[in-house]
């Protein structure tokens, strides 16, 4: 019953947020994924629904926070090419940070090859790494799970449409990380760890992210390389467990104050002379 009440409250919140989106028999605004859902007599895109539910959940939980000092080790992206600016690669690194919950960084690098890559990753402060290179002699993707490295070669991914080119490289970075970190063969759904035989196959991948199967594998595989993911929880749970950082906004402050408030009717324990306590 409690679960149904929560779902009903969330649905009402979504209707409130999107009351202006669609009326009965109206044509809804096209969402980014082209799918729509109906709540009552309202029609909204799945993307709008996701955003609304996210806002409702944030107000209730305060969003996610990471426990300071809980993550160990680092993934390094070595940028050893000049065909794309580093800013175009940052999105792929952000996906690894967000979904795998590990320390990440991009380091500009000089030329690297198979023989020197492991040392280059270590010198950059990484335990696992991917190098992005521009070398006509190499295939588009190489990986060595035993060594904890991967190589993405932009020379074999070039495309006359630059946005497509950048997306190809980012998707190969995510696939290279999956190969290097021990989850390459957990292919699922529309995510990046799919069989790819040619660059145009990368263009068919709908999502530049990992699926839930891979995200369950990484906490098991990464410790073998010396990487420990962040301990992450909602701000509400972190407050309840006693390790939440100081609040950064009004929502988190309200949760902090409520969690740390002195009970109005604290439990009283009276001394029992028979028990001596």
Protein Blocks (a to p, Z undefined) as FASTA:
>chain_A
ZZmmmmmmmmmmmmmmmmmmpcghiacdddfkopacdehjaccdfklmmmmmmmmmmmmn
opaaddehkagcjdddddfbfkbcfklmmmmmmmmmmmnopacdddddddddfklmmmmm
mmnopabdcdddddfkbcfbdcdfknopacddfklmgcfblklmmmmmmmmmmmmmmmmn
opmmmgghjbfbbcdfbfklmmmpmbdcddfklmmmmmmmmmmnopacdddddfklmmmn
opaccdfbfklmmmmmmmmpccfbdcdddddfknoZZ
